[in-house]
Amino acid sequence: MRDPPDDKKETQRLSIRDQIASLESLARIDAELRRLDEELAQDRGTLEKLQAERSELEERIAADRARIQEMEKLRLDLVAEARQMGSQVEKSREKLTRARNEREANAAQREVEELRKLQRDREDEAKKLGTLVEEAKKSLAELTAQLEVVSTELAEKESPLSSHLGGIAKEREAKAKEREAIAATIPQLTLRRYEQVRQRKGTALTQAVDGICQACHISLPPMLVQKLMRGDSLDQCPSCKRILYWPLPTATSPTAEP
């Protein structure tokens, strides 16, 4: 049984022009995959933003409701205490009328004044809390209105966006399989070089037109230009390191961007 050909032998059998053609196809698919990934990220970002906004509003509404309930309970407790103080004031007044001497009268009068002060304090605190409750209810109403707007927008967008995401995911899966098939035709050494540049630069292949790299737009050395025109080797731009090729007169594939 013959050993499978190594990468060097395979590269020798596959012409530079054939390798470039495969790399061009790979670059086109990679550009499509980038576009699809951007669409996926954008649609997911839109959904996640609306969902996060809805969750945040729901949490704030729940917290405000709990705070309003707590303040309302405290206000009612203060009102009850103020009423209790009022009853104690009446009892202290009765004691004042039954005082048998100046000492008892003074003590009863002080008691009445202290109870009245406590009653006023409770009433003032209850009034302040009532104002805070009204303000909190107003804020709660505004948050509830915002939640309704966000929920409506999410309901309108969630289904079509989810459907679109599913379509993009299927398209991306098909493109990924197509890419895998094309990558299998490219010699491993060439493919590794392509992938290394693509990971660093985003794009790995570009044309050399009129002696200029179409990715970074530098003028290429004359000897390198001659090699590219002969098409007998794969070379990289000395500046941006992208794989260069000299296009045939009929070439229509797009050049890479920096």
BELDACOR-V308760 format. One record per pair of residues at least 24 apart in sequence whose C-alpha atoms are under 6 Angstrom apart, sorted by the first residue. I is the first residue (numbers start at 0). J is the second residue. D is the distance in whole Angstrom. If there is no record, write none. Layout:
I,J,D
I,J,D
This chain:
6,186,6
10,186,6
67,132,6
74,125,5
74,128,6
77,121,5
77,125,6
81,118,5
81,121,5
84,118,5
88,114,6
203,241,5
203,242,6
204,241,6
204,242,5
205,243,5
205,254,5
205,255,5
206,243,6
206,244,5
206,245,6
206,254,6
207,244,6
207,245,5
214,255,6
214,256,5
214,257,5
215,257,6
